[in-house]
Structure formats: structure tokens, C-alpha cells
């Protein structure tokens, strides 16, 4: 079976450097790195008294790992605004958390080398568990200042409406 059903001439997998992230219906500016989409299912071992000395294994609970988004520090407030919905020190006693709207669904899109949308994943019920506003600052360094958010989520699915583009 061909790895690419539409572009049977293609042998190389997609590269990991063309992507965009969207939430609240718009693309988020400047994201330079997205953590892996990873699901882990626990193994439940059991055995019946009359079984041989080996255990049987069956799937248990599944969990979805947190996703980290990174980008260079700019004046765009999207990361901080979302993080402040989970905890905002300026909100006042008892109002630090915005329980109504601190969760968001996000979309992670991957593109081929020609800039055509190739894959998309919908990530559900995300919320910011960690926010880094500024990195460690170093006067002797020569690097871009990176901020990041860590998104807890309750699962993701591939968007099957996004099909392989004709290259």
C-alpha cells in the first residue's frame, strides 16, 4: 500500500516545521514550537487462579499528555490572557479563576512543503496549567526570548475532513 494515496510519487513524510495553531477562530501569532500529541493507556494485569504463572494484560485508563506551545516574546497578549483565566492575581479574593471560559478547544494544523494543509488535529477542553512569561535572561546570550504555555487537555482527534492535498 502506498504511504500517500493521492500523491503516489511522494516518498518523504511531512516535515515538522510548517504548522499553525488556532483557537477562538483565529491563528495565534508567532508559535515556533508545539509539543507532541501523546496518548498513554495504562496496562491492567490480572490472572485467574488456574492460569499459568504469567499474567494477562488488558487496557485500563487512557490519558492525554499536556502540550507545550512556545513562541518568541512579543506584545501579543494571547498566552497571558488565557493563562490569566486560570489564575489572575489581580482579580481579587475568590475571583482568581474564571470557571466559565478557561477551557478552549484548539486546532493544530500541519502543512506540506508547498504550504498546503495536509493534516489537522482538534484538541479538546484545553486549559493552561503552566505559563512562562519570560525565560531566564542572560546579558551574555545571543538568543530569542521565548515564552510558553503548557496545555492540559482531555483528548484529541484527527480532523478527517482535511484530506491529502494534490501536490
URGI-V797605 format. One record per run of one state. SS is the DSSP state (~ for helix, > for strand, _ for the rest). FROM is the first residue (numbers start at 1). TO is the last residue. If there is no record, write none. Layout:
BEGIN
ss->{SS	SS}
from->{FROM	FROM}
to->{TO	TO}
END
This chain:
BEGIN
ss->{_	>	_	>	_	>	_	>	_	>	_	>	_	~	_	~	_	>	_	>	_	>	_	>	_}
from->{1	19	24	26	28	31	35	39	47	56	65	67	73	78	87	89	92	104	112	117	133	146	153	156	159}
to->{18	23	25	27	30	34	38	46	55	64	66	72	77	86	88	91	103	111	116	132	145	152	155	158	167}
END
